[in-house]
Amino acid sequence: MALTREYWHWSAGIQLARLPATMAPLAFTLLTTAITGSYRLGGVMMAVFVAAELLGAVPSGRLLDRLGRARGLVLLLTCAGGTLAAIAAAAWAGLAGPVLLALVVLPGAITGGLSGGFRSLLPGTIPADALPRAVSVDAMLMEGVLIAGPLLVSVCGLASALLPLGVMAAAYLGSAILVPHKEVELERAGARLPIGPAARWLACQFAIGHLLSTIEVAPLPLVQRLGAAPGTAGLVIAVLSGASIVGSALYAWRAPRWAPIRQATLLLCGFVVSGCLVAANLGWAGLLIGAALLGCCTGPLVTVASVQLQRLLPEGRRAEGFSLSFAVQGTGFALGSLSLGLLPLWAAPLLGVVSSATACVMLSVLTSREAQHDRGGAQAGSAPGDLRLAEPGNG
């Protein structure tokens, strides 16, 4: 089934909203190097930005549910663009580092709920049975944005260290213009986030961020461990990103009709194998095969977890719920990155393997408990509400 025009309208908006975050690491480094002569302040600014994003994700998502997602997204995106313009103005005025650190908290806290807000609007742009395909295509496009962000900063930086911040602000404002405004007024009364039933899918999101970061952040030490030149580090990222695009494309083209639990378990097993291959230091073959396997499994697992979370989240809490899931994945990415700085290189991927294996266990244990509960309900004469065997397109 072809995706609708409304979907591509939605997709253009969310890709623009994502672009500034992919530009931020290099943009902040370029800015502070031009001002202070050192990249270190830029690194601290990025750390503050990410921390503010994670802390602000759920409150921002809750605000979007209360204000109305479309209206709230326009407000947050406009404010985010304005705060980045303020940072550029402060840098141009030569204000000190503490001022820049204080200012960067604002766009971080504001943008934490953007992905969740946009994701909650997705069902209104496509038929229900096209949802897995739509999420898979979005995962492919997101890989393109991840690549385009640093490249765009490099090009803009040739003109001025302030220009990337201006482009980031313009991207947020452009995204605000593209926010879909077709949504239904939702009732929030009595709705609660189903943290217990959703825990297994949140564990999948955490595992994705955790293991992925141990390869995305460490291509340089991984190739240096093999005695290769630093310039070959880009090959690892190219293999990882390319495989992720291919995996998402294959899933969008023909997703398997297995139960979501079985799909997620198989994909997590792929995560475990890939992490072990990278950790084991088996030469170029082990590193590239591990990166390719991880990439191929990432897009489909993101899709399965996202679709199943949508089935569980109350209509009136979806922006908050999806914001929570993105915060969980971001926390996994942050912890994986931190482990690279604190542990031996071989140990960091193994911690990601542990996260993936834990998610597998949670899928198995919680599903078994639900099956026992459903059998008990059926024997008592009640209709079993088994959501586990539903096909992905039925959400």
C-alpha positions in Angstrom: 0.0 0.0 0.0 1.4 3.4 -1.0 1.9 6.0 1.7 -0.4 9.0 1.6 0.4 12.6 0.8 -0.4 13.4 4.4 2.3 11.0 5.5 4.9 12.8 3.4 3.8 16.1 4.8 4.2 14.7 8.3 7.6 13.2 7.4 8.9 16.5 6.1 8.0 18.1 9.4 9.6 15.5 11.6 12.8 15.3 9.6 13.2 19.1 9.9 12.6 18.8 13.6 15.3 16.2 13.9 17.9 18.0 11.8 19.0 20.5 14.5 19.8 17.7 17.0 22.0 16.0 14.4 23.8 19.3 13.7 24.2 20.3 17.3 27.4 18.4 18.3 29.5 19.8 15.5 27.8 23.1 15.5 28.4 23.7 19.2 32.1 22.6 18.8 32.6 24.9 15.8 31.0 27.8 17.6 33.0 27.5 20.9 36.3 26.9 19.0 35.8 30.1 17.1 35.0 32.0 20.3 37.4 30.5 22.9 39.9 28.6 20.7 39.0 25.3 22.4 36.4 22.7 21.5 35.8 21.7 25.2 33.0 24.2 25.9 31.2 22.8 22.9 31.3 19.3 24.3 30.0 20.5 27.6 27.2 22.5 25.8 26.2 19.3 24.0 26.1 17.3 27.2 23.9 19.9 28.8 21.7 20.0 25.7 21.2 16.2 25.8 20.6 16.1 29.5 17.9 18.8 29.2 16.3 16.8 26.3 16.1 13.7 28.4 14.8 15.5 31.5 12.3 17.6 29.5 10.9 14.8 27.3 8.1 13.6 29.4 7.0 17.0 30.7 7.0 18.3 27.2 5.0 15.3 25.9 2.5 15.8 28.8 2.2 19.5 27.8 1.5 18.5 24.2 -1.3 16.2 25.2 -2.9 18.9 27.3 -2.5 21.8 24.8 -3.3 19.7 21.7 -0.5 18.1 19.9 -0.5 20.2 16.7 -0.9 23.5 18.5 1.6 22.5 21.1 4.2 21.4 18.5 3.9 24.7 16.7 4.5 26.5 20.0 7.5 24.4 21.1 9.1 24.5 17.6 8.8 28.3 17.4 10.3 28.7 20.9 13.1 26.3 20.1 14.0 28.3 17.0 13.9 31.5 19.0 16.2 30.1 21.7 18.8 28.9 19.2 18.7 32.4 17.6 19.3 33.8 21.2 22.3 31.5 21.6 23.8 32.8 18.3 23.2 36.4 19.3 24.9 35.8 22.7 27.9 34.2 21.0 28.1 37.1 18.5 28.0 39.5 21.4 31.0 37.6 23.0 29.2 36.5 26.2 31.0 34.1 28.5 30.7 30.3 28.6 28.3 30.2 31.6 25.8 32.2 29.7 25.9 29.9 26.7 25.5 26.9 29.0 22.5 28.4 30.7 20.9 29.3 27.3 21.4 25.9 25.8 19.2 24.3 28.5 16.1 26.0 27.0 16.1 24.4 23.5 17.1 21.1 25.0 14.2 21.1 27.4 11.8 22.3 24.8 12.7 19.8 22.1 12.7 16.7 24.3 9.0 16.1 23.5 9.1 16.9 19.7 9.7 13.4 18.5 6.9 12.0 20.8 4.5 14.7 19.7 5.1 14.1 16.0 4.9 10.3 16.5 1.5 10.7 18.2 0.3 12.5 15.0 1.4 9.8 12.7 -1.8 7.6 12.9 -3.9 10.5 11.6 -1.9 10.5 8.3 -2.1 6.9 7.2 -4.5 3.9 7.3 -3.9 1.6 10.3 -2.5 -1.3 8.2 0.2 1.0 6.7 1.6 1.9 10.1 4.6 -0.6 10.1 5.6 0.5 6.7 5.3 4.1 7.6 7.5 3.7 10.7 10.1 1.7 8.7 10.3 4.3 6.0 10.7 7.0 8.7 13.6 5.0 10.2 15.3 5.0 6.8 14.8 8.8 6.4 16.1 9.4 9.9 19.4 7.7 9.0 19.7 10.2 6.1 19.1 13.0 8.5 21.8 11.7 10.9 24.3 11.8 8.0 23.1 15.1 6.5 23.3 17.1 9.8 27.1 17.1 10.3 27.7 17.5 6.5 25.4 20.6 6.6 27.4 22.1 9.5 30.6 21.5 7.7 29.4 23.4 4.6 27.8 26.2 6.6 30.9 26.5 8.8 32.9 27.5 5.8 31.0 30.8 5.8 30.6 31.5 9.5 30.7 29.7 12.8 27.3 31.3 13.6 25.6 30.1 10.4 24.9 26.5 11.5 22.9 27.8 14.5 20.9 30.0 12.1 20.2 27.0 10.0 19.1 25.0 13.0 16.7 27.8 14.1 15.3 27.9 10.5 14.8 24.2 10.5 12.7 24.4 13.7 10.6 27.2 12.2 10.2 25.3 9.0 9.0 22.3 10.9 6.5 24.4 12.7 5.0 25.4 9.4 4.7 21.7 8.4 3.0 20.4 11.5 -0.1 18.4 10.5 -3.2 20.1 12.0 -5.6 17.2 11.6 -6.2 15.7 15.0 -9.1 14.7 17.2 -9.8 16.2 20.6 -8.9 13.6 23.1 -10.2 12.8 26.5 -7.6 12.4 29.2 -9.9 11.5 32.1 -8.8 8.4 33.9 -6.1 7.6 31.4 -2.8 6.3 32.8 0.4 5.3 31.1 0.5 1.5 31.0 4.1 1.3 32.3 3.8 -2.4 33.3 2.5 -3.8 29.9 4.8 -1.4 28.0 7.9 -2.3 30.0 9.1 -5.0 27.6 8.9 -2.6 24.6 10.6 0.2 26.6 13.4 -2.4 27.3 13.7 -2.9 23.6 14.1 0.8 23.1 16.7 1.0 25.8 18.7 -1.9 24.3 18.6 -0.2 20.8 20.2 2.9 22.2 22.6 1.1 24.5 24.2 -1.2 22.0 24.0 1.2 19.0 26.0 3.8 20.9 28.9 1.4 21.6 29.6 1.3 17.9 28.4 4.7 16.6 30.5 6.6 19.2 33.5 4.3 19.0 34.4 3.7 15.4 37.9 5.3 15.8 39.1 3.1 18.7 37.5 0.1 17.1 39.6 0.5 13.9 42.7 1.5 15.8 42.4 -1.7 17.8 42.8 -3.5 14.4 45.9 -1.4 13.6 44.1 0.6 10.9 44.4 4.3 10.1 41.9 6.8 11.7 40.4 7.6 8.3 38.9 4.1 8.1 36.6 4.8 11.0 34.1 6.2 8.6 33.8 2.7 7.0 32.2 1.3 10.2 29.6 4.1 10.3 28.9 3.6 6.6 28.3 -0.1 7.0 26.2 0.5 10.1 24.0 3.2 8.5 23.8 1.4 5.1 22.7 -1.8 6.8 20.1 0.1 8.9 18.6 1.6 5.7 18.5 -1.8 4.0 16.9 -3.5 7.0 14.2 -0.8 7.3 13.6 -0.9 3.5 13.2 -4.7 3.6 10.8 -4.5 6.5 8.8 -1.7 4.9 8.6 -3.8 1.6 7.6 -7.1 3.2 7.3 -7.3 7.0 7.0 -10.9 8.3 3.5 -12.0 9.5 4.8 -13.5 12.7 3.6 -12.4 16.1 5.4 -9.1 17.3 6.8 -10.9 20.3 8.5 -13.5 18.0 9.8 -10.7 15.7 11.3 -8.7 18.6 12.9 -11.8 20.1 14.6 -12.7 16.9 15.8 -9.2 16.3 17.2 -8.9 19.8 19.0 -12.2 19.3 20.6 -10.5 16.3 21.6 -7.7 18.6 23.2 -10.2 21.0 25.2 -11.8 18.2 26.3 -8.5 16.7 27.5 -7.2 20.1 29.5 -10.3 20.8 31.1 -10.2 17.4 32.3 -6.6 17.9 33.5 -7.3 21.5 35.4 -10.4 20.5 37.9 -8.5 18.4 37.7 -11.0 15.4 39.4 -8.7 12.9 37.7 -6.7 10.2 35.3 -9.5 9.4 34.0 -9.6 12.9 33.7 -5.8 13.2 32.0 -5.2 9.9 29.7 -8.3 10.1 28.7 -7.2 13.6 28.0 -3.6 12.5 26.0 -4.8 9.5 23.9 -7.2 11.6 23.2 -4.6 14.2 22.2 -2.1 11.5 19.9 -4.6 9.7 18.1 -5.4 13.0 17.8 -1.8 14.2 15.1 -0.5 11.9 12.7 -3.5 12.2 13.1 -3.5 16.0 12.3 0.2 16.2 9.2 -0.4 14.1 7.9 -3.4 16.1 8.5 -1.6 19.4 6.9 1.6 18.2 3.8 -0.1 16.8 3.2 -2.2 19.9 3.6 0.8 22.2 1.0 2.7 20.2 -1.4 -0.2 20.8 -0.9 0.1 24.5 -0.9 3.9 25.0 -4.2 5.7 25.7 -5.2 8.1 23.0 -4.9 11.1 25.3 -1.4 10.2 26.5 0.4 9.2 23.4 2.6 12.3 23.1 3.8 11.7 26.7 4.1 8.0 26.2 6.2 8.2 23.0 8.3 11.0 24.6 9.0 8.6 27.4 10.1 5.9 25.0 12.4 8.2 23.1 13.8 9.3 26.5 14.4 5.7 27.4 16.3 5.1 24.2 18.3 8.3 24.7 19.2 7.2 28.2 20.5 3.9 26.8 22.5 5.7 24.2 24.0 8.0 26.9 24.9 5.1 29.2 26.5 3.2 26.3 28.6 6.3 25.4 29.6 6.7 29.1 30.7 3.1 29.3 33.1 3.7 26.4 34.8 6.3 28.6 35.0 4.2 31.7 35.5 0.5 30.6 37.8 -1.4 28.3 36.8 -1.3 24.7 35.6 -4.9 24.6 33.4 -4.5 27.7 31.2 -1.7 26.4 29.5 -3.8 23.6 29.0 -6.7 26.1 27.0 -4.4 28.4 24.8 -3.7 25.3 24.5 -7.4 24.9 23.3 -7.7 28.5 20.7 -5.1 27.8 19.5 -6.9 24.7 19.4 -10.3 26.5 17.5 -8.7 29.4 14.9 -7.3 26.9 14.6 -10.9 25.5 13.9 -12.2 29.0 11.3 -9.6 29.7 9.5 -10.4 26.5 9.4 -14.0 27.4 8.6 -13.7 31.1 5.9 -11.0 30.8 4.3 -12.7 27.8 4.1 -16.0 29.7 2.5 -14.3 32.7 -0.1 -12.7 30.4 -0.8 -16.1 28.7 -1.4 -17.6 32.1 -3.7 -14.7 33.1 -5.6 -15.0 29.8 -6.1 -18.8 30.3 -7.3 -18.1 33.8 -9.7 -15.5 32.5 -11.0 -17.8 29.8 -11.6 -20.6 32.3 -13.5 -18.2 34.5 -15.7 -17.3 31.5 -14.2 -14.0 30.5 -12.9 -13.2 27.1 -9.1 -13.2 26.9 -7.6 -9.9 25.8 -4.5 -11.2 24.1 -2.7 -8.3 22.4 0.4 -10.3 21.9 -0.6 -12.2 18.8 -1.9 -9.2 17.0 -0.4 -8.5 13.7 1.6 -5.2 13.6 -0.8 -3.6 11.2 -3.8 -3.9 13.5 -2.6 -1.1 15.8 
